[in-house]
Amino acid sequence: MQPLSGIRVLDVTSVIMGPFAAQMLGDMGADVIKIEPPGGDSVRAVGPARHPGMGPMFMQANRNKRSLVLDLKHTAGREALLRLARTADVLLYNVRPQAMARLRLADADVRAVNPEIIHVGAFGFGQTGPYAARPAFDDLVQGLLALPSLFVQAGGDIPRYAPLAVIDRYMASAVCNAILGALLYKQRTGRGQAIEVPMFETMVQIILGDHMGGMNFEPPLGPPGYPRSLAPERHPYKTRDGYVCVMVFTDRHWASFCALVGDPDRVRTDPRFAGITQRTEHARAVHAYLEEKLTARTTAEWLAAFIEADIPATPLHTLTSLFDDEHVVKTGLIQIVEHPSEGAVRVVMPAATWSLSPPDIRRLPPRLGEHSAELLKEAGYGDADIRGLVEAGVTTLG
């Protein structure tokens, strides 16, 4: 028995944000039905693959799902989705609400066949502002959030996007969180509801949580921005033979570090190092001090010294070396499993540990339309009906 056993989710999403959120629900036991257009989720084609449509980005966001192909622009495709919605607890989509309205799959349309459903939209912008109808992608939202500008403020030469879909990945957690809250509300009251989780507004809270700075107050006590994070000198530090990541943060950390480098009186005699407030105000000087001192030893020597002194530190990994990290290996976080069609593949396992109802992987990522016939039969279609849908181009059988 898993937390979401018996919960059915219609995953009408694509790319990363929605699929990753639905995968989290699937890991917790939900029966997730991935509704795909005849061409499939576009991210299926991203990256190297042994077979078309089974690329790595798709495979890392779509386990514990069954794939059903439906052309929702076709009347018969819409009808099939509504049949499935009659027994679903959640319908999750990530196109703009205007598109759902054109498909006649807005909240009122779906609620007409299932008054208790939770209808969840995850898209760019809240519907009460001037951006309501605009498209949104991770890069665009990063720009609106000033994230590329923070790279310049922190010493970069040009504005840069973060080199991963950081907005989509965080938003998946926010969407999953909203659905779990709505499921609890439904359990207590018997009532479903419509939920909208906008990317921009959600992430404004995340960015300004760190960088509100003096703008926290009215009138402002200073500019926005957290000096420590924005110091150009804040980066992995060069050692004699490589790099090390170290967090000298608390007063105890600083006393230990200064003793390690033969400068035990620094915290007592230099007012810039006296406490966390002063070190934050003088973040650039503090980082420069670390930068100067850390070149004296090798990475291995520093890591051993930091463990002995109980100062938080790690090596600097590359994407390649991450796979061989001793903790990743020991915990079994990444496992090689046999996929029915793709052969040996790597899977990042659910990270949380639960004493009674742990998430697990029951299904590996599906081929396009792999479960179309199975799911249409569950919705009440006979063999002849399914053949008709195939012939009309409404569905395909994987």
LOMARTI-975617 format. One record per residue: y, z, x negated of N, C-alpha, C in turn; residue in one letter. Coordinates in pm, whole numbers, plus 50000, padded with zeros to 5 digits. Layout:
residues N
YZXYZXYZXa...
//
This chain:
residues 398
498815000049915500005000050000501235000049912m502014989249921503264988449846504444991249939q505624993949883506764997649967507084987650076p506934974650047507304964450145506104957050203l504924962850191503754956750254504004955150404s503694943350457503904940750599505264934950632g506164934350534507494928450555507424913650521i507934905250609507944890750585509374886050560r509554878650451510864873650410510834858550404v511764852050474511944837650461513014835350355l512594829650243513474827450128513984813150132d515144811350197515734797950211516814796550104v516424798549978517384798449869516884789649756t517774787249660517404779149545518154783949422s517794778549309518354781149176517964795249131v518904804949118518544817749057518824829649146i520054831049195520454843349263519524847049379m519374838049475518514840949590517054842049554g516504832249478515094833349441514754845949363p515624850049272515354862049193515354874449282f516294874949377516324886149472515044886449555a514614874749603513404874249684512174877749602a512174874149473511054877849387510954893049375q512084899849365512054914549359511404920249484m511724914549599511114919149724509614916249724l509244904549672507824901249662507084910649569g507704914349458507064923749366506764937049434d507604940649532507404953249604506504951649725m505854940149738504844938649841505184929749958g506434925049967506794916550081506054903250076a505774897750192505214884250205506404874750204d506664868450090507844859850073507434845350089v508064838550184507814824350209509004816550156i508794808750054509864800949994509964787550066k511064785350134511314772950206512034763350113i511404751850084511994742349991512204728850057e513264721650018513424708050069512364698950009p512194686750062511154677850010511214675649859p512394675949799512494674349655512264687149577g512154698349647511934711149583513204717749535g513104730249500514194737849438514624730349312d515914727649297516394719549185516054725549049s515944738849043515684745248914514244742948867v513394737648955512044734048913512064724048795r513124715948789513184705348688513864709748559a514234722448547514964727248430514004732348324v514104726948202513324731948090512004724748072g511294728047964510004721447936508954725448040p508054716148067507024718848169505764711048136a504604716548173503344709348159503154699448273r503714702848390503644694048506505014693748572h505414682548631506724681648696506904692748800p508104698348800508434708448899508004722548867g507494724748745507034738148710507674742548579m509004741648574509764745648456509864760748443g510244765648325510234780148298511244788148381p512424782648406513404790248483512924792348626m512294781948683511704783448817510594793848814f509734793148714508564801848711508934816448690m510104819048631510514832948607511264839048726q511414831448835512134836948951511394834649083a510154830249077509494826549202508034830749212n507664841649147506304846849166506234854449299r505014857549339504774865049463505404858149584n505284844749586505804836949698504804826149736k504914821649861504204809749906505244798849932r504934786549889505884775549902505574766950024s506604765150107506514756550225507634746350219l507304733750221508314723150222508734720450367v510044721050391510594717550522511934710650503l512104699250565513404692650569514184698550686d515074707950655515774715250761516834706650830l517134694950774518064685850841517364678050953k516064678750952515244672151054514984682351167h515094677851290514914686951404513574694151398t512514686851359511194692951353511114703251240a511834701051131511864710851022512564723551064g513674722051134514384733851185513514741551283r512814734451369511944740951468510834748851398e510284743051292509224750051219509754762951157a510954762351101511544774451043511774785051150l512264781051265512504790751372511194796751423l510124788951422508834794751459508444805951362r508644803351234508344813651134509284825551148l510514822951186511504833751199511144843651309a510334839251406509954848251516509184860451465r508474858751353507684870051301508214875051167t509414870751130509974874751001510884886951018a510994894550911511924905950909513264902150848d513234892650754514434888950680514484873850665v515654867950684515914854350643517054854850542l516794850050421517764850250312518154835950277l519464833150273519944819850236521064821250134y521304810550055522414811149959523244798549955n523284791350067524284780750082525474786650156v526564779150163527724784250234527414785750384r528004795650449527744797550593528024785150676p528994777150633529324764950707528124755450710q527374755150599526184746650594525104751850689a524934764850695523954770650787524344767750932m525644767950959526104765051094525804750451130a526004741351034525704727151061524214725051088r523384732951020521934731951043521504739051171l522434745651235522154754051353521134764951318r521394771151201520574782351155521444794351121l522614794951181523484806551164522854818751228a523474830251209522884842751258522544842051407d523464837151488523224836751634522054827651668a521924816551596520824807251623519474813651593d519364820551481518104826751443517824839051529v518874846451559518704858551640518264855251783r518534842951826518084838851960516564838851971a515864836651858514394836851862513824850051811v514654857851742514204870851690515404880251680n515674887751786516864896351788516874907151679p515714910051621515644921051524515664916351379e515884903451357515834898351220517054902851140i516884904051010517974906650917518344893350854i519544888550883520014875250843520984877150727h520584872950607521334876550487521834864050415v523144863450395523744852550319524254857550185g523874850650079524354853749945525054841149893a526374841749887527134829849851528404833849780f529294824349757530404826649666531444836549707g531984835149830533194842349865533114848050007f533744859550026533864865350159534574855850253g534234856750380534684846850477536034849850541q536744859850490538074862850545539204858750452t538864852850337539884848950240539994833950226g540984829250148541224814850136540144807250060p539264814249988538184807549916536924806050001y536984809950127535784811350210534854799150206a535404787150213534564775250224534274768750090a534724774749981534544768449849533124770449796r532634760449720531354762349651531534771949535p530444778149493530514787749381529274786349295a529494785749166528424786049068528744797048967f527724801248893527894812248798529104810148708d529234798248647530344795748556531694797148626d531794791848747533064792448819533454806748850l532494814748892532794828648924533134836448797v532444833448686532824839748559534294837148529q534734824648552536134821348525537084829248613g536794830148741537654837948831537684852648795l536614857548737536524871648700537184874748566l537734864548498538374866148367537374868548255a536094866448281535094869148178535294860348054l535514847148068535774839347948537024843847873p538024848347946539254853247882538994865947803s538044874147846537724886347772537174883147634l536444871747623535944867847491537104864947395f538164858647446539334855947362540054868947328v540224877447430540894890247407540144898747306q538834896747300538004904247205537854897047071a538674886647049538714880446917538144866546908g537644860847018537104847347013538194836847001g537804824846961538814814446941539124806747068d538154805747159538364798847287537694806847397i538124804947522537394811347632535974806047638p535004814847661533604810947666532924817547786r532004810047846531144816147947530064824247877y529634835147938528484842547886527284833047881a526484833447774525404823647758524144826947838p524314831147958523224832948054523844833748192l523034832048296523554832448433523744846948476a524694853448411524854867948427525274871548569v526084863248633526514866148770525324865048865i524604854048857523444852248944522424863448926d522184867448801521164877648775521594891148832r522864895048811523304907748867523324906949020y523794895649072523894894249217522534895349286m521484890849218520144892149276519834906749306a520214915649215519994929949239520824934849356s522084930149364522954934349475522404929549608a521884917349611521304911949735520054919649774v519194922149676517974929949704518334943749757c519324950049696519764963249739520244963149884n521024952849920521514951850058520364950150157a519374942050119518224939950209517424952750226i517224959950118516474972550129517194982350221l518534983050210519294991850299519164987550444g519204974450468519094969450606517694971750662a516674970650577515304973550624515154988250662l515764997150585515715011350619516435013950750l517595007450769518335008950894517505003851012y516834992550991516014986951097514854996251130k514255002251028513145011551050513605023351135q514835027751113515335039551185515845036351325r516375024051344517035020851470516375009751548t515505001851482514914990251547515844978251554g516984978851487517984968251499518144960651368r518114947351378518454938851266519954936851261g520424929551161521864927151150522114915251058q523364910651058523804900050967524504906350848a524174901650728524764906950606525264895150523i526444896650464526964886850370527254893950239e526734888550129526924894549997527654884249911v528994885049902529754875049826529734877749676p529544867049600529484868449454530794873849396m531884867349431533164870549368533564885049391f533594889249516534034902849546533114913349485e531804910649488530854920149430531104921749281t531364910649212531524911149067532904915849023m533914914549109535214920449075535054935449052v534254941749136534004956049120533334959148987q532424950348943531724952548817532674950948699i533454940348697534384937948586535424948948577i536024952548690537094962448687536564976648674l535274978548698534704991748671534884995548525g534764985748436535014988048293536484986448257d537134976448318538424971948264539624974748355h539484983948450540644987448532541754993448447m541395001748349542375007348257543545014048329g544755011648278545935017848337546255012948476g545665001548517545904996448652545165004748757m544405014648714543755023848806544775031448890n545975032448837547005040748899548175032148948f548895037249044550085030649095551255040649096e552285038449018552475027048930551515027348811p551235015748750550265015348640550655024148523p549645030048461549865037848339549645029448214l549385016648231549165007748119548494995148167g548174986048076547534973548115546064975548147p545434965648213543994966448232543274963848100p542024968148093541214965647974540744978447908g539504978247861538914989547790538964986347641y539834993047565540074989147426538814988747341p537904998047362536714998147277535904985347293r535714980847417534944968647441535664956247393s537004956547394537774944747361538164943847215l537824953647135538154953246992537424941546927a538144932546858537474921246791536414925646692p536564937746639535614942646540534324948046603e534274948646734533064953546803532024942346807r531054943246721530004933346714528864939246630h527704932846628526674937746535527244937646393p526964948346320527604949946189526734944046079y527414937545985526714931445871526274942445775k525014941445734524474950445632524324942545503t523684948545405523514941545279522654929045295r521704929245391520794917845403520654912345545d521504916445636521384911645773522404918245863g521934922745980522814929046078522114940946140y522924950346192522394961746264523304964546382v522724969046492523494973246610523464988546613c524624994646611524685009246606525775014146701v525515025246766526465031146861526845044946812m527885045546731528415058446687529465062346790v529115071246881529935073147002530445087447018f529545097147018529955110947044530505117546919t531115129246934531615136746818530485139846722d529315143146774528175146146687527735133946609r527715122246679527365109946608528305107546490h529605109546515530575106746410530465116546294w530225129046325530045138746217528825135046132a527755130746197526545126946124526775114346042s527445104546103527665091946031528555094045909f529645101245927530545103345814529855110945701c528965119945736528195126945633527265117045561a526675107745637525775097845577526475089245473l527745086145497528465076945407529315084445305v529085097645294529795105245193531255107945225g531585108245353532975110545396532995121345505d532435133145475532225143145580533505148745641p534635147545573535875153345624536665143745713d536175131445730536935121345804537305125945944r536345131346019536615135346158537655146446163v537645155146062538575166546062539975162646012r540045153145921541335150145857542035137745911t541305128645974541915116346025542065117446176d543295118546227543495120746372542935109346457p542755097446401542215086346479540755088546516r540075097546443538655100046464538395113646529f539435120346573539315134346615538465136246741a538505126846834537765128146959537625114647026g536915114247138536635101447203537905094647252i538895102547297540155096547342540855089547227t540935096447114541615090646999540845078546944q539525079546941538735068146891538835056146983r538995058347113539195047247205540555040847184t541575049047166542925043747143543005035847013e542235039846915542275033246783540955025846758h540455019246862539135013046854539035002946740a540084995446716540004985246611539824991646474r540565002246447540445009046318539065015546304a538545020946413537245027446409536145017146380v536205005646450535204995246425535324989846282h536544988446233536744983446097536134993045995a536245005846021535655015845932534125014145927y533505012446044532065010146047531704997245973l532484986945997532234974045934532244975245781e533174982945731533284984745586532094992545530e531715003145596530695012045540529275006145549k529014998145652527634993845676527154982945581l528034977045506527594966845410526914972945287t526924986145276526434992645153524904993345146a524194992445261522744993845260522094982445335r520784981245320520044971045395519854975545540t519474966045623519224969245764518134979845777t517044978245704515934987745712516375001645667a517175002345562517665015345514518545022045620e519415014245683520275020045786519465024745906w518525016645950517745020546068516985033446042l516415034845924515715047245890516675059045887a517855056945829518855067645822519345071645961a519545061846048520045064746182518995072146265f517735068646249516685076046320516685090646273i516775092646144516795106246089517985114246139e519145107446152520375114346195520545114446347a519615108546421519675107546566520945100246613d521265089246545522365080446584521745068046646i522125064346770521495052946837521735039946760p520665032846730520775020246657519525011846681a519694998746672518574989446685518794977846589t517724970346560517914957746489518564947446580p519104936946522519654925646599518564915146614l518094913246737517054903346762517654889446781h516824879346763517064865946813516194864246937t516404853347011515524850947126514074850247083l513804844646965512424843546918511844857146880t512604865046806512054877946760511914887946874s512644885946984512524894947099511084895747149l510374884547144508994884447193508084893547110f508454895746984507624903846894508144918046878d509164921846955509684935346946508554945446969d508494955646885507364964946891507274972147025e508404975147087508384981947216507914972447326h508404960147324507964950147421506454948347412v505944947347289504514945347269503714957447316v504134969247276503384981547306503334984347456k504444981847526504494984747670503834973947754t503484962547692502884951647769503844945047864g505154945647833506164940247923505974925347945l505654918047838505414903647850503914901247832i503314895247932501874892847927501574877947944q500504873547882500044859847899498954859848006i499164851848109498214851048220497844836448242v496774834248316496294820648341496774816048478e497664806148479498164800448603497174789748651h496904788948781495894779448830496134764948790p497404760948782497684747048746498364745448611s499064755848564499884754648444499234760448319e498044766048335497354771748219497964784848175g497874787848047498384800647994499904800647997a500464810748062501924812148072502304826748046v503534828648002504044842247981504754847148106r504534859748139505134866148256505804879048210v507054880848248507724893648226507374902648344v506654913248317506144921848423507264930248484m507074935348608508054944948663508224956748568p509474960348543509744970348439509614984748488a509944987348614509915001048665508485005948679a508285018848658506975024948681507055034048802t506065033048888506005040749012504715048749011w504765061249055503575069549051502595066449163s503085061049277502205058849392502115044349438l503195036949430503195023349489503875013449397s503305010949280503975002449181504084987949225p505194981349191505274966849210504174960049129p503744948449177502754941049100502914926149124d502104918449054502134903949067500834899549133i500944895349257499754891149333499584875949332r500714868949319500704854349318501584849449204r501114839749130501954833249030502794822549098l503864817749033504784808349099504054796349158p504414792549280503654782049351504094767949315p503154758549326503504744449320504284740849446r505074730449439505864726249553504954722949672l505184729949782504404727649903502974732449897g502664740849799501284745349781500724751849906e501574758649982501084766150099501594760350231h502084748050228502654742250350501674742450466s500474737250444499494736650554499144750550602a498894759650509498514773350543499584780050629e500844778550590501924785350663502214778750796l502114765550802502324758850931501244762751031l500034764550983498964769251072499254783351121k499774791751032500154805351075501234804951182e502094794551177503154793151277502674786651405a501374782951411500804777551533500604762651537g500824755751426500634741251423499154737951400y498684727651469497324722851447497304712151339g496104707751305495964697651199496694684751233d496604680451358497274668051397498794669651391a499284681351430500734683951422501214683251277d500414689151189500804689451047500804675350989i499824667351025499814653550979501054646251027r501464648951149502664642651203503904646551126g504004659351088505154663951009505164657450872l503984655650812503904648950683504354634550696v503864627650797504204613550817505694611850845e506314621550909507754620750939508624624850822a508004629250712508774633450595509374647350608g508914654850707509434668350728508844678250628v507574675850589506914684850495506054676650400t505644683250293504654677550202503644688250173t502434684050141501354693350112501074693449963l501214705149898501024706149755499554705949715g
//
